[in-house]
Amino acid sequence: MDSKEALEFINSLLMQAKKGVLNELEEILFLGIWEGQTYTEICANTYRSEQHIRDVGANLCRNNPSC
């Protein structure tokens, strides 16, 4: 399964659970992590601060106990 297939799978699970789907930044973060990028590398591609990216990542895990 590649990163795009994984993202589609995650979004389909979220939709089934009626929790919506990942927003654009969450998708970028998910894809970056799936592809082995560090937060620093993801930040370089999003023009967001590393702390903001870390906060978004922590929020994703907080809302997903299996993270």
Contacts in CASP RR format, 6 or more apart in sequence:
PFRMAT RR
TARGET T0000
AUTHOR 0000-0000-0000
METHOD contacts of the structure
MODEL  1
MDSKEALEFINSLLMQAKKGVLNELEEILFLGIWEGQTYTEICANTYRSE
QHIRDVGANLCRNNPSC
1 9 0 8 1.000
3 30 0 8 1.000
3 31 0 8 1.000
3 32 0 8 1.000
3 34 0 8 1.000
3 35 0 8 1.000
4 31 0 8 1.000
6 30 0 8 1.000
6 34 0 8 1.000
7 22 0 8 1.000
7 27 0 8 1.000
7 30 0 8 1.000
7 31 0 8 1.000
7 34 0 8 1.000
10 22 0 8 1.000
10 30 0 8 1.000
11 20 0 8 1.000
11 21 0 8 1.000
11 22 0 8 1.000
14 20 0 8 1.000
14 21 0 8 1.000
14 22 0 8 1.000
15 21 0 8 1.000
22 30 0 8 1.000
22 60 0 8 1.000
25 46 0 8 1.000
25 48 0 8 1.000
25 56 0 8 1.000
26 56 0 8 1.000
26 57 0 8 1.000
26 60 0 8 1.000
28 42 0 8 1.000
28 45 0 8 1.000
28 46 0 8 1.000
29 42 0 8 1.000
29 53 0 8 1.000
29 56 0 8 1.000
29 57 0 8 1.000
29 60 0 8 1.000
30 60 0 8 1.000
32 41 0 8 1.000
32 42 0 8 1.000
33 42 0 8 1.000
39 50 0 8 1.000
39 53 0 8 1.000
39 54 0 8 1.000
40 50 0 8 1.000
42 53 0 8 1.000
43 49 0 8 1.000
43 50 0 8 1.000
43 53 0 8 1.000
46 53 0 8 1.000
60 67 0 8 1.000
61 67 0 8 1.000
END
